[in-house]
Amino acid sequence: MAGEMRFEFAIQEPALAIAPVFLVLQKIKMPRAKLDVTRTFGDATLQWRGPDALGIPEQSALLALLSIAGQQTFSIDPNSAAGDKAKLLNQLSCEGPQSHVAVVIAQWRRIEIAAGYRSHSGKNITNIKLAVKRLAETTIWECRGGIQYESRLLSWIRGNDNGVIIALNRRATDAICGGQFIKISLDERNALPDESTKALHAYLSGSMRAGSTRRLIISKLQAHIWRGEVTGSSRRSREEKLRAGLSAIDQLPAWRCILLPRGQVDIRRINESTIERKTAENDRAPKRLGKRETAPVQLVTDAL
């Protein structure tokens, strides 16, 4: 299967897809702020906490792992876990109902490719390892029905030069195995020019279903891309980057973005069946800015 893998999309659990957990961070050498994001999703309140804020490289690494997991059939049964399986579960700090968790077994080079790096280098691998470490240090607190559960975002072992074994949390596992999910195109994401556009694409992919249209205020998209409020030239700079990002997303076959007066934009996520008609629409559109086909993963209990 390894040679046949194609990193076209990732299946992500919806809450993490739309919460502002992964944001564009400043490129300065100083300690990152702590991660602390709380959102209500359905009947659950979720809080993501960690010693380091998570940036777009961490998001790319996680989406790469989810893409690989969706093409593998490895899992851990908590009722019979021993050895490395037990170690992964212990590091994951799972609480709540006991169920299988999906496992990723991959070489670092494969994760590098899935994460969208266009060339191979030791620096890329180092950055991916740091990203996975930050993901493993992130804790999810879930409160449902007055009961609170705790879990790490992921756990890992054997992080050597050859590869890594990673266990995903149960929310991620449920999404991969047929529960509620968001499909994020890695083909689209990896074609985009910069971090802010990738962050915008991830948010829109998480909040818009295929065939839907939304009218949004461009300035209000900032909260999904960057940390904190800014004013003056910094705010204008962010809005310019958002407009450039919308222009880049508009060039993707499955998206249409149209600027409107008063800083608004109409965004349409196009069904695959209608993408072919977009070329004709492009000739007429004024002021342009531009499915899940796989069956649920059949997990096995003796993969490790």
C-alpha positions in Angstrom: 0.0 0.0 0.0 2.8 2.4 0.8 3.8 2.8 -2.8 0.3 3.5 -3.9 -0.5 6.3 -1.4 -1.7 9.5 -2.9 -2.1 12.6 -0.6 -5.1 14.2 -2.2 -7.1 15.0 0.9 -7.3 14.6 4.7 -10.4 13.7 6.8 -10.5 15.9 9.9 -12.9 16.1 12.8 -15.2 19.1 12.4 -14.5 20.9 15.7 -10.8 21.2 15.2 -11.3 22.1 11.5 -13.2 25.3 12.4 -11.7 26.3 15.8 -8.8 28.9 15.7 -6.3 26.4 17.0 -3.8 26.7 14.0 -2.9 30.3 13.2 -0.2 32.2 11.3 2.5 33.0 13.8 5.1 35.7 13.7 8.5 34.7 12.3 10.5 35.8 15.3 12.9 33.9 17.6 11.2 34.1 20.9 9.1 31.6 23.0 5.7 31.0 21.5 2.6 32.0 23.5 0.7 29.2 25.2 -2.2 27.6 23.4 -5.6 28.0 25.0 -8.7 27.9 22.7 -12.2 27.0 23.9 -15.2 26.4 21.6 -18.7 24.8 21.9 -19.4 22.3 19.2 -22.8 20.6 19.3 -23.5 19.4 22.9 -19.8 19.5 23.9 -17.4 22.2 25.0 -13.9 21.6 23.8 -10.7 23.2 25.0 -7.3 22.9 23.3 -4.3 23.7 25.6 -0.6 23.4 25.2 2.7 24.9 26.1 3.1 26.3 22.5 0.7 28.0 20.1 0.2 26.0 17.0 1.1 27.4 13.6 0.5 26.4 10.0 3.4 24.0 9.9 1.8 22.1 12.7 -1.5 22.1 10.8 0.2 20.8 7.7 1.9 18.0 9.7 -1.4 17.0 11.2 -3.3 17.0 7.9 -0.4 14.9 6.5 -0.8 12.3 9.3 -4.6 12.3 8.8 -4.2 11.7 5.1 -1.8 8.8 5.7 -4.1 7.4 8.4 -7.1 7.4 6.0 -5.1 5.1 3.7 -3.8 2.7 6.3 -5.7 0.1 8.4 -3.7 0.2 11.7 -5.3 0.6 15.1 -5.0 -0.2 18.8 -7.6 -2.1 20.8 -7.4 -0.7 24.3 -8.8 -3.9 25.7 -5.7 -5.9 24.6 -3.0 -3.3 24.3 0.5 -4.3 25.5 4.1 -3.2 24.8 4.3 -0.4 22.3 0.5 -0.3 22.0 0.1 0.3 25.7 2.8 2.9 25.6 1.1 4.8 22.9 -2.2 4.7 24.7 -0.6 5.8 28.0 1.0 8.8 26.3 -2.3 9.6 24.6 -3.9 9.9 28.1 -7.3 8.7 26.8 -10.2 9.1 29.1 -13.9 8.3 28.5 -15.4 5.4 26.5 -12.9 2.8 25.4 -12.6 2.3 21.7 -10.0 1.7 19.0 -7.6 4.5 18.1 -6.1 4.9 14.6 -2.4 4.5 14.2 -0.1 6.0 11.6 3.1 4.1 10.7 5.2 6.2 8.3 8.7 7.3 7.3 9.4 11.0 7.9 10.0 11.5 4.1 6.4 10.3 3.5 5.0 12.8 6.0 7.2 15.5 4.4 5.6 14.8 1.0 2.1 14.7 2.4 2.7 18.0 4.3 3.3 19.8 1.0 7.1 20.4 1.2 8.3 20.7 -2.4 11.8 19.5 -1.8 13.5 17.0 0.5 15.9 18.3 3.2 17.0 17.6 6.7 15.6 21.0 7.7 12.2 20.0 6.6 12.4 16.7 8.6 13.5 18.6 11.7 10.6 21.1 11.3 8.1 18.2 11.0 9.5 16.5 14.1 9.2 19.7 16.0 5.6 20.1 14.7 4.7 16.5 15.8 6.2 17.2 19.2 4.0 20.3 19.7 1.0 18.3 18.5 1.8 15.6 21.1 2.0 18.2 23.8 -1.4 19.6 23.0 -4.2 18.4 25.3 -7.9 18.3 24.4 -10.4 18.8 27.3 -13.9 17.7 26.3 -16.9 18.4 28.5 -20.1 16.6 27.5 -23.2 16.0 29.7 -21.4 17.4 32.7 -18.5 14.9 32.4 -15.0 16.0 31.4 -12.6 13.9 29.4 -8.9 14.5 28.6 -6.8 13.3 25.7 -3.6 14.4 23.9 -4.0 15.4 20.3 -1.7 12.5 19.4 1.1 10.4 20.8 4.3 9.0 19.2 7.1 6.6 19.7 10.2 5.5 17.8 10.8 9.0 16.5 14.2 8.2 14.9 15.7 9.0 11.5 13.7 6.3 9.8 10.2 6.9 10.8 7.6 7.2 13.6 4.5 5.4 15.0 1.7 7.8 16.0 -1.6 7.2 17.7 -4.4 9.7 16.9 -7.0 10.8 19.5 -10.5 9.2 19.4 -12.2 12.3 17.8 -9.8 12.1 14.9 -10.2 8.3 14.7 -14.0 8.6 14.7 -13.9 11.1 11.8 -11.6 8.8 9.7 -13.8 5.8 10.4 -17.2 7.1 9.4 -18.2 9.7 12.0 -18.7 13.4 11.4 -15.9 14.7 9.2 -14.5 17.6 7.2 -12.7 16.8 3.9 -9.8 19.1 3.2 -8.2 18.9 -0.2 -4.4 18.7 0.1 -4.1 19.1 -3.6 -5.7 22.5 -3.2 -3.8 23.4 0.0 -0.4 22.5 -1.4 -1.0 24.6 -4.5 -1.5 27.8 -2.4 1.3 30.4 -2.0 1.7 31.1 1.7 0.6 30.3 5.2 -2.2 32.9 5.5 -3.8 31.5 2.4 -3.5 28.0 3.6 -5.0 28.9 6.9 -7.9 30.7 5.1 -8.5 27.7 2.9 -8.5 25.3 5.9 -11.1 27.5 7.7 -13.3 27.8 4.6 -13.1 24.1 3.9 -14.2 23.4 7.5 -17.1 25.8 7.5 -18.5 25.4 4.0 -19.9 22.3 2.4 -19.7 21.6 -1.3 -22.4 23.5 -3.1 -22.8 26.2 -0.5 -22.4 29.9 -0.7 -21.5 32.4 2.1 -21.3 36.2 2.2 -18.6 37.2 4.6 -17.0 40.4 5.8 -13.3 40.2 4.9 -12.0 41.9 8.0 -13.8 39.4 10.3 -11.8 36.5 8.7 -8.7 37.8 10.5 -9.6 36.1 13.7 -9.4 32.7 11.9 -6.0 33.4 10.5 -4.0 35.4 13.0 -3.7 35.7 16.8 -4.9 38.9 18.5 -6.3 42.2 17.4 -4.3 44.8 15.4 -5.0 48.3 14.2 -3.8 50.8 11.7 -1.3 49.6 9.1 -1.1 46.2 10.6 -4.8 45.7 10.1 -4.7 47.0 6.6 -1.8 44.7 5.8 -3.8 41.7 7.1 -6.8 42.7 4.9 -4.5 42.9 1.9 -3.2 39.4 2.6 -6.8 38.2 2.9 -7.7 39.7 -0.4 -4.7 38.1 -2.0 -5.5 34.8 -0.4 -9.1 35.0 -1.7 -7.7 35.7 -5.2 -5.5 32.6 -4.9 -8.3 30.4 -3.7 -10.5 31.7 -6.5 -8.1 30.2 -9.0 -8.8 26.7 -7.6 -11.5 24.9 -9.7 -13.7 24.1 -6.7 -14.0 27.7 -5.4 -15.4 31.0 -6.6 -14.8 34.3 -4.7 -16.3 37.6 -5.7 -15.5 40.9 -4.1 -18.5 43.1 -3.1 -18.9 46.7 -1.8 -18.2 47.5 1.9 -15.5 45.0 2.3 -17.6 41.9 1.7 -17.0 38.8 -0.4 -19.2 36.1 -1.8 -17.6 32.7 -1.5 -19.0 29.6 -3.3 -17.7 26.1 -2.8 -18.5 24.3 -6.1 -19.8 20.7 -6.4 -17.5 18.5 -8.4 -20.3 18.0 -10.9 -20.4 21.7 -11.7 -16.6 22.5 -11.6 -16.4 21.9 -15.4 -18.7 24.9 -15.9 -16.5 27.3 -14.1 -14.4 28.0 -17.1 -17.4 29.5 -18.9 -18.4 31.4 -15.7 -14.9 32.9 -15.5 -15.4 34.8 -18.7 -18.5 36.5 -17.4 -17.8 37.0 -13.7 -17.1 40.6 -12.7 -14.3 41.6 -10.4 -13.2 38.1 -9.7 -10.8 37.3 -7.0 -10.1 35.1 -8.1 -17.2 14.1 -1.2 -15.9 11.8 0.3 -15.3 8.8 -2.1 -13.5 6.4 0.2 -15.2 3.9 2.4 -14.7 4.2 6.2 -11.4 2.7 7.3 -11.6 -0.9 8.3 -9.3 -1.0 11.3 -7.4 -4.1 12.4 -6.2 -4.9 15.9 -2.9 -6.7 15.1 -1.1 -4.0 13.1 1.6 -3.3 15.6 
